[in-house]
Amino acid sequence: MTWMHLTEVDRIPPPPLVKERFCIKLEKDYYAAALSCITTQNLGELQAFSKTAWLKLFKENAERFQNDTFVRLVDEGILVNRSDRSNPVFQNLMAACGEVDRIRLAGAAGSTRETVSTTQTEPVLEMCPKANHMMILYGHFTC
């Protein structure tokens, strides 16, 4: 059965199908469509969409995503209406995206600091626009 068949008969798509559709939409930079995969359905199996499950999915599919995918997904998530934001699957997804971004930014900031302190060619401020963005979203990141 396809996604359309399942939704037409009001059946909940199985988690692997939801996750694959989500990844396909992200690959194509369709962030709103990716979010609608999880916000327009009652997904039932919340454990399959825990923060840990999202992080595992991102790790297993890392080659499918661009460097800024998760920042852009969070940006799109800010535009999601309030009722969808209370969805635990959405909250877990946003928490996982924040974790991925914090890890990437911390790694990038560390390598930028090292480069700046040793070669004086790359200013630390290169990382600050993203860092400030993350500070706004998550409340903590040092540049």
C-alpha positions as CSV (number, residue, x, y, z in Angstrom):
1,M,0.0,0.0,0.0
2,T,1.1,3.6,-0.7
3,W,1.0,6.6,1.6
4,M,-2.1,7.9,-0.3
5,H,-3.9,4.6,0.0
6,L,-3.3,4.5,3.7
7,T,-4.4,8.1,4.3
8,E,-7.5,7.7,2.1
9,V,-8.8,4.9,4.3
10,D,-7.8,6.7,7.5
11,R,-5.1,4.2,8.4
12,I,-1.9,5.2,10.2
13,P,1.1,4.7,8.0
14,P,3.8,2.4,9.7
15,P,6.7,4.3,11.2
16,P,9.3,3.0,8.6
17,L,7.1,4.4,5.8
18,V,6.6,7.8,7.7
19,K,10.4,8.0,8.2
20,E,11.3,7.2,4.7
21,R,8.8,9.7,3.3
22,F,10.2,12.3,5.7
23,C,13.7,11.6,4.5
24,I,12.7,11.8,0.9
25,K,11.1,15.2,1.5
26,L,14.2,16.5,3.3
27,E,16.5,15.3,0.5
28,K,14.4,17.4,-1.9
29,D,14.5,20.5,0.4
30,Y,10.7,20.2,1.0
31,Y,10.8,21.1,4.6
32,A,7.2,21.9,5.1
33,A,6.2,18.7,3.3
34,A,8.6,16.7,5.6
35,L,7.0,18.2,8.6
36,S,3.5,17.5,7.3
37,C,4.4,13.8,7.3
38,I,4.5,13.9,11.1
39,T,2.1,16.8,11.9
40,T,-0.9,15.8,9.9
41,Q,-1.1,12.2,11.1
42,N,-1.8,10.6,14.4
43,L,1.3,8.4,14.4
44,G,0.4,6.3,17.4
45,E,3.7,4.6,18.1
46,L,5.4,7.4,20.0
47,Q,8.5,5.3,20.9
48,A,9.3,5.0,17.2
49,F,9.4,8.8,17.0
50,S,11.4,9.5,20.2
51,K,14.3,11.9,20.2
52,T,16.6,8.9,20.2
53,A,14.8,7.3,17.3
54,W,15.1,10.6,15.3
55,L,18.8,10.9,16.1
56,K,19.4,7.3,15.0
57,L,17.5,8.0,11.7
58,F,19.6,11.1,11.1
59,K,22.8,9.2,11.7
60,E,21.8,6.2,9.5
61,N,20.8,8.6,6.7
62,A,23.5,11.3,7.1
63,E,24.7,11.0,3.5
64,R,21.2,11.9,2.3
65,F,21.1,15.3,4.0
66,Q,22.9,18.6,3.4
67,N,24.9,20.4,6.1
68,D,22.2,22.9,6.8
69,T,19.2,20.5,6.6
70,F,18.5,20.5,10.3
71,V,18.8,24.3,10.7
72,R,16.4,24.8,7.9
73,L,14.0,22.2,9.2
74,V,14.0,24.0,12.6
75,D,13.4,27.3,10.8
76,E,10.4,25.7,9.0
77,G,9.3,24.2,12.3
78,I,9.0,27.7,13.8
79,L,6.3,28.4,11.2
80,V,4.2,25.4,12.2
81,N,1.0,26.3,13.9
82,R,0.7,26.1,17.7
83,S,-1.5,22.9,17.8
84,D,1.1,21.0,15.8
85,R,3.9,22.2,18.0
86,S,2.3,20.4,21.0
87,N,2.5,17.1,19.1
88,P,5.1,15.0,21.0
89,V,6.5,13.6,17.7
90,F,7.1,17.1,16.5
91,Q,8.7,18.1,19.8
92,N,11.0,15.0,19.7
93,L,12.0,15.9,16.1
94,M,12.8,19.5,17.0
95,A,14.8,18.3,20.0
96,A,16.8,15.9,17.8
97,C,17.4,18.6,15.2
98,G,18.7,20.9,18.0
99,E,21.0,18.1,19.2
100,V,22.4,17.5,15.7
101,D,23.0,21.2,15.2
102,R,24.6,21.7,18.6
103,I,27.0,18.8,17.9
104,R,27.9,20.2,14.4
105,L,28.3,23.7,15.6
106,A,30.4,22.7,18.6
107,G,32.6,20.7,16.3
108,A,32.8,23.5,13.7
109,A,33.4,26.2,16.4
110,G,36.2,24.1,17.9
111,S,37.9,23.7,14.6
112,T,37.4,27.4,13.8
113,R,38.8,28.5,17.1
114,E,41.8,26.2,16.6
115,T,42.4,27.6,13.1
116,V,42.1,31.2,14.3
117,S,44.4,30.7,17.2
118,T,47.1,29.0,15.1
119,T,46.9,30.7,11.8
120,Q,45.0,34.0,12.4
121,T,43.3,33.6,9.0
122,E,39.7,32.6,9.9
123,P,37.9,34.9,12.2
124,V,35.8,33.3,14.9
125,L,32.9,35.4,13.8
126,E,32.4,33.2,10.8
127,M,30.5,30.8,13.0
128,C,28.6,33.5,14.9
129,P,25.7,34.0,12.6
130,K,24.7,30.3,13.0
131,A,25.6,30.3,16.6
132,N,23.4,33.3,17.3
133,H,20.6,31.6,15.4
134,M,21.0,28.5,17.6
135,M,21.2,30.6,20.7
136,I,17.8,32.1,19.9
137,L,16.3,28.7,19.2
138,Y,17.8,26.7,22.0
139,G,19.1,29.3,24.5
140,H,22.7,28.1,24.7
141,F,25.7,28.1,22.4
142,T,28.9,30.0,22.8
143,C,30.8,31.4,19.9
